[in-house]
Amino acid sequence: MGSSGSGRFSDYSGAERQSEGRGGESGGSSGGDRCRQAFSVSLEDVGLYSYFSKTGTVPTVGTALTLTFRTRILAADAAGVEIGALPTPFNYLAACIRDGISYTGVVTNSSALPAPRVDVDFVPV
């Protein structure tokens, strides 16, 4: 399992998105504060992080999660146990987190087989 992305440097924190002219941003909708938008995500590398390693299972539907930023943006449970990483297209959230915006989420789908998977809905708080 690895990271997914568009293959552009803009997938990585610190890189600026290039404009496509006429005021639009490449790769998404222009306008609005992306830091203040809710989003749904399927976490990456769930089988490699502490939660699965320690318990052999995945969080149940309804489990509350938060986001933290280290070398990657990670989802963790209330005890701080890391569950999985956000895909690289969400790396822009690193700047949002550094600016003091927090994110809370709830597990909407999870399964341990055939490969550990956790889907989460996050909202800024």
Backbone as JSON, one array per atom type, in Angstrom:
{
  "sequence": "MGSSGSGRFSDYSGAERQSEGRGGESGGSSGGDRCRQAFSVSLEDVGLYSYFSKTGTVPTVGTALTLTFRTRILAADAAGVEIGALPTPFNYLAACIRDGISYTGVVTNSSALPAPRVDVDFVPV",
  "N": [[0.84, -1.18, 0.0], [0.53, 2.17, -0.81], [1.03, 5.72, -1.11], [-1.36, 7.79, -2.73], [-1.82, 10.06, -5.4], [-1.78, 12.96, -7.54], [0.55, 13.06, -8.89], [1.77, 15.45, -9.08], [3.79, 18.19, -7.92], [2.27, 19.83, -6.33], [0.82, 18.21, -4.69], [2.2, 17.93, -2.38], [3.02, 19.26, 0.83], [3.67, 22.74, 1.23], [4.05, 23.31, -1.41], [2.92, 25.4, -4.02], [-0.2, 25.73, -5.67], [-0.63, 25.8, -9.18], [-2.0, 28.32, -11.21], [-4.5, 28.12, -13.75], [-5.08, 30.13, -15.43], [-7.44, 32.78, -16.17], [-8.34, 33.03, -13.56], [-8.9, 30.56, -12.3], [-8.16, 27.67, -10.26], [-5.89, 24.99, -10.68], [-6.96, 21.63, -10.76], [-9.12, 21.65, -8.95], [-12.0, 23.14, -7.33], [-12.28, 26.65, -7.55], [-11.98, 29.42, -5.28], [-13.39, 29.97, -1.99], [-12.54, 28.68, 1.28], [-10.47, 26.14, 1.63], [-9.58, 25.0, 3.97], [-11.69, 25.13, 5.71], [-13.59, 23.34, 4.92], [-15.64, 20.44, 5.0], [-14.82, 16.96, 4.6], [-14.6, 13.69, 3.09], [-12.81, 10.65, 3.44], [-10.75, 7.86, 2.58], [-8.64, 6.18, 4.59], [-5.09, 5.66, 4.33], [-2.68, 2.98, 4.38], [-3.51, 1.6, 6.7], [-3.05, -0.89, 7.91], [-0.43, -0.67, 8.71], [-0.15, 1.05, 10.83], [-0.27, 1.97, 14.38], [-2.77, 1.33, 15.69], [-3.97, -0.89, 14.31], [-1.79, -2.63, 14.41], [-1.54, -3.09, 17.16], [-4.08, -4.05, 17.96], [-5.06, -5.75, 16.01], [-7.3, -5.3, 14.59], [-9.74, -2.99, 13.19], [-10.98, 0.38, 13.82], [-14.39, 0.69, 14.93], [-17.47, 1.52, 13.21], [-18.59, 4.78, 13.78], [-16.68, 5.52, 15.62], [-14.84, 8.16, 17.06], [-12.46, 10.37, 15.61], [-9.38, 12.25, 15.28], [-7.23, 14.62, 13.56], [-3.71, 14.71, 13.11], [-0.49, 16.22, 12.54], [2.54, 15.07, 11.5], [5.15, 13.75, 9.98], [3.49, 13.02, 8.03], [-0.03, 13.56, 7.45], [-2.03, 12.33, 9.9], [-4.63, 10.17, 11.1], [-6.06, 9.73, 14.27], [-7.22, 7.99, 17.23], [-9.22, 8.79, 20.2], [-7.41, 8.32, 22.25], [-5.06, 8.93, 21.1], [-3.88, 7.04, 19.51], [-2.52, 6.07, 16.5], [-4.2, 5.59, 13.41], [-4.29, 5.64, 10.58], [-3.1, 7.13, 7.49], [-3.73, 10.22, 5.72], [-4.43, 10.47, 2.21], [-2.1, 11.82, -0.23], [-3.3, 14.0, -1.78], [-4.58, 15.47, 0.18], [-2.67, 16.89, 1.52], [-2.56, 19.66, 1.72], [-3.87, 20.25, 4.04], [-2.02, 20.25, 6.08], [-0.93, 22.82, 6.36], [-3.23, 24.1, 7.21], [-3.67, 22.88, 9.69], [-1.32, 23.69, 11.0], [-1.95, 26.36, 11.15], [-3.75, 26.39, 13.17], [-6.25, 25.21, 12.9], [-8.43, 22.65, 13.76], [-9.45, 19.24, 13.24], [-12.15, 17.04, 13.41], [-13.49, 13.77, 13.27], [-15.59, 11.03, 12.15], [-15.76, 7.54, 12.01], [-17.02, 6.02, 9.17], [-17.15, 3.7, 7.74], [-15.66, 0.53, 7.99], [-13.34, -2.18, 7.74], [-11.54, -5.19, 8.36], [-10.73, -7.18, 6.68], [-10.53, -7.88, 3.16], [-8.19, -6.45, 3.31], [-7.02, -4.1, 5.71], [-9.25, -1.4, 6.16], [-10.4, 1.91, 6.5], [-12.86, 4.3, 6.46], [-13.6, 7.74, 6.69], [-15.47, 10.59, 7.78], [-14.63, 13.92, 7.98], [-14.7, 17.07, 9.73], [-14.0, 20.57, 10.02], [-13.14, 22.16, 13.12]],
  "CA": [[0.0, 0.0, 0.0], [1.31, 3.39, -0.87], [0.3, 6.97, -1.24], [-1.9, 8.11, -4.04], [-1.81, 11.49, -5.68], [-1.88, 13.31, -8.95], [1.88, 13.07, -9.48], [2.22, 16.84, -9.17], [4.4, 18.69, -6.7], [1.26, 20.49, -5.51], [0.3, 17.24, -3.74], [3.01, 17.94, -1.18], [2.92, 20.5, 1.6], [4.63, 23.77, 0.91], [4.02, 23.62, -2.84], [1.8, 26.25, -4.43], [-0.95, 25.29, -6.85], [-0.48, 26.68, -10.32], [-3.25, 28.78, -11.81], [-4.68, 27.75, -15.14], [-5.55, 31.3, -16.16], [-8.8, 33.24, -15.95], [-8.7, 33.01, -12.15], [-9.2, 29.25, -11.74], [-7.07, 26.87, -9.74], [-5.86, 23.68, -11.32], [-7.23, 20.46, -9.94], [-10.23, 21.72, -8.01], [-12.85, 24.32, -7.46], [-11.64, 27.86, -7.07], [-12.76, 30.15, -4.3], [-13.66, 29.26, -0.75], [-11.42, 28.31, 2.14], [-10.42, 24.68, 1.7], [-9.35, 24.59, 5.35], [-12.97, 25.16, 6.42], [-14.53, 22.45, 4.26], [-15.73, 19.05, 5.44], [-14.39, 16.03, 3.55], [-14.62, 12.25, 3.35], [-11.54, 10.08, 3.0], [-10.38, 6.49, 2.92], [-7.28, 6.27, 5.13], [-4.07, 4.82, 3.72], [-1.7, 2.24, 5.19], [-4.12, 1.3, 8.0], [-2.4, -2.07, 8.48], [0.94, -0.36, 9.16], [-0.15, 1.97, 11.97], [-0.34, 1.43, 15.73], [-4.07, 0.77, 16.08], [-4.1, -2.24, 13.75], [-0.68, -3.44, 14.91], [-1.78, -3.45, 18.57], [-5.35, -4.72, 18.2], [-5.37, -6.71, 14.95], [-8.59, -4.94, 14.03], [-9.89, -1.58, 12.81], [-12.01, 1.04, 14.63], [-15.76, 0.43, 14.51], [-18.25, 2.64, 12.7], [-18.99, 5.68, 14.86], [-15.52, 5.91, 16.42], [-14.39, 9.55, 16.84], [-11.04, 10.51, 15.28], [-8.84, 13.59, 15.05], [-6.08, 14.65, 12.67], [-2.45, 15.27, 13.6], [0.5, 16.33, 11.47], [3.93, 14.79, 11.81], [5.72, 13.75, 8.63], [2.27, 12.89, 7.22], [-1.24, 13.87, 8.2], [-2.5, 11.06, 10.42], [-5.86, 10.1, 11.88], [-5.83, 9.02, 15.53], [-8.4, 7.9, 18.09], [-9.22, 9.7, 21.35], [-6.22, 8.06, 23.07], [-3.88, 9.32, 20.33], [-3.33, 5.9, 18.77], [-2.6, 6.36, 15.06], [-4.99, 4.62, 12.67], [-3.91, 5.63, 9.17], [-2.67, 8.41, 6.92], [-4.52, 10.79, 4.64], [-3.76, 10.45, 0.91], [-1.35, 13.05, -0.5], [-4.08, 15.17, -2.2], [-5.02, 16.21, 1.35], [-1.52, 17.5, 2.19], [-2.81, 21.08, 1.99], [-4.37, 20.36, 5.41], [-0.89, 20.47, 7.0], [-0.88, 24.26, 6.61], [-4.43, 24.43, 7.98], [-3.42, 22.43, 11.06], [-0.31, 24.61, 11.56], [-2.62, 27.64, 11.4], [-4.6, 26.26, 14.34], [-7.54, 24.59, 12.63], [-8.5, 21.24, 14.17], [-10.43, 18.44, 12.51], [-12.69, 15.88, 14.1], [-14.17, 12.94, 12.3], [-16.25, 9.82, 12.61], [-15.59, 6.41, 11.1], [-18.28, 5.72, 8.48], [-17.06, 2.34, 7.22], [-14.37, -0.09, 8.3], [-13.25, -3.64, 7.65], [-10.18, -5.68, 8.53], [-10.43, -8.12, 5.6], [-9.28, -8.6, 2.92], [-7.11, -5.56, 3.75], [-7.59, -3.11, 6.63], [-9.78, -0.2, 5.51], [-11.17, 2.81, 7.37], [-13.38, 5.49, 5.8], [-13.92, 8.73, 7.73], [-15.95, 11.93, 7.45], [-14.0, 14.93, 8.85], [-15.17, 18.45, 9.67], [-13.14, 21.48, 10.79], [-13.76, 22.67, 14.37]],
  "C": [[0.88, 1.24, 0.0], [0.42, 4.59, -0.99], [-0.25, 7.11, -2.65], [-1.89, 9.61, -4.21], [-1.87, 11.72, -7.16], [-0.53, 13.24, -9.65], [2.43, 14.46, -9.66], [2.85, 17.25, -7.84], [3.38, 19.36, -5.79], [0.6, 19.53, -4.54], [1.02, 17.34, -2.39], [2.96, 19.29, -0.49], [4.02, 21.47, 1.22], [4.64, 24.14, -0.56], [2.77, 24.43, -3.16], [1.12, 25.62, -5.63], [-0.74, 26.3, -7.97], [-1.85, 27.06, -10.85], [-3.29, 28.36, -13.26], [-5.16, 28.93, -15.97], [-7.0, 31.6, -15.85], [-9.27, 33.02, -14.52], [-8.97, 31.65, -11.54], [-7.96, 28.58, -11.19], [-7.07, 25.54, -10.46], [-6.22, 22.61, -10.31], [-8.37, 20.57, -8.97], [-11.05, 22.96, -8.21], [-12.12, 25.52, -6.89], [-12.56, 28.56, -6.08], [-12.98, 29.31, -3.05], [-12.4, 28.89, -0.01], [-11.41, 26.8, 2.3], [-10.21, 24.19, 3.13], [-10.65, 24.45, 6.14], [-14.01, 24.24, 5.8], [-14.47, 21.05, 4.87], [-15.28, 18.15, 4.28], [-14.5, 14.59, 4.04], [-13.35, 11.65, 2.77], [-11.45, 8.61, 3.4], [-8.92, 6.54, 3.35], [-6.35, 5.28, 4.43], [-3.24, 4.11, 4.78], [-2.22, 1.87, 6.58], [-3.42, 0.12, 8.67], [-1.01, -1.82, 9.02], [0.99, 0.5, 10.42], [-0.5, 1.27, 13.28], [-1.65, 0.73, 16.06], [-4.19, -0.68, 15.59], [-3.0, -3.15, 14.28], [-0.94, -3.94, 16.33], [-3.02, -4.31, 18.76], [-5.68, -5.8, 17.18], [-6.72, -6.45, 14.3], [-8.61, -3.45, 13.67], [-10.97, -0.95, 13.7], [-13.41, 0.76, 14.07], [-16.41, 1.7, 13.98], [-18.73, 3.47, 13.89], [-17.85, 6.14, 15.75], [-15.07, 7.33, 16.05], [-12.88, 9.57, 16.6], [-10.67, 11.98, 15.18], [-7.66, 13.48, 14.09], [-4.88, 15.26, 13.38], [-1.49, 15.35, 12.42], [1.87, 16.08, 12.04], [4.68, 14.87, 10.49], [4.62, 13.58, 7.6], [1.11, 13.34, 8.09], [-1.87, 12.54, 8.59], [-3.82, 11.21, 11.16], [-5.57, 9.26, 13.12], [-7.12, 8.97, 16.33], [-8.25, 8.83, 19.28], [-8.0, 9.52, 22.25], [-4.93, 8.45, 22.34], [-3.23, 8.2, 19.55], [-3.59, 6.12, 17.28], [-3.27, 5.22, 14.31], [-4.57, 4.51, 11.22], [-3.56, 7.03, 8.72], [-3.66, 8.89, 5.87], [-3.74, 10.68, 3.34], [-3.12, 11.81, 0.61], [-2.18, 14.21, -1.06], [-4.59, 16.02, -1.04], [-3.87, 16.88, 2.09], [-1.67, 18.99, 2.45], [-3.31, 21.29, 3.42], [-3.25, 20.58, 6.43], [-0.79, 21.94, 7.35], [-2.08, 24.7, 7.44], [-4.23, 24.06, 9.45], [-2.38, 23.32, 11.73], [-0.92, 25.96, 11.9], [-3.64, 27.56, 12.53], [-5.97, 25.66, 14.1], [-7.44, 23.12, 13.01], [-9.57, 20.54, 13.36], [-10.85, 17.27, 13.37], [-13.49, 15.08, 13.08], [-14.82, 11.74, 12.96], [-16.07, 8.74, 11.55], [-16.96, 6.07, 10.5], [-18.31, 4.31, 7.91], [-15.7, 1.79, 7.62], [-14.46, -1.6, 8.13], [-11.78, -4.04, 7.76], [-9.76, -6.6, 7.38], [-11.1, -7.68, 4.31], [-8.04, -7.77, 3.28], [-7.74, -4.52, 4.66], [-8.01, -1.84, 5.9], [-10.6, 0.58, 6.52], [-11.55, 4.04, 6.56], [-13.89, 6.45, 6.87], [-14.49, 9.99, 7.1], [-15.34, 12.9, 8.46], [-14.65, 16.29, 8.64], [-14.18, 19.32, 10.46], [-13.89, 21.95, 12.04], [-13.0, 23.88, 14.85]]
}
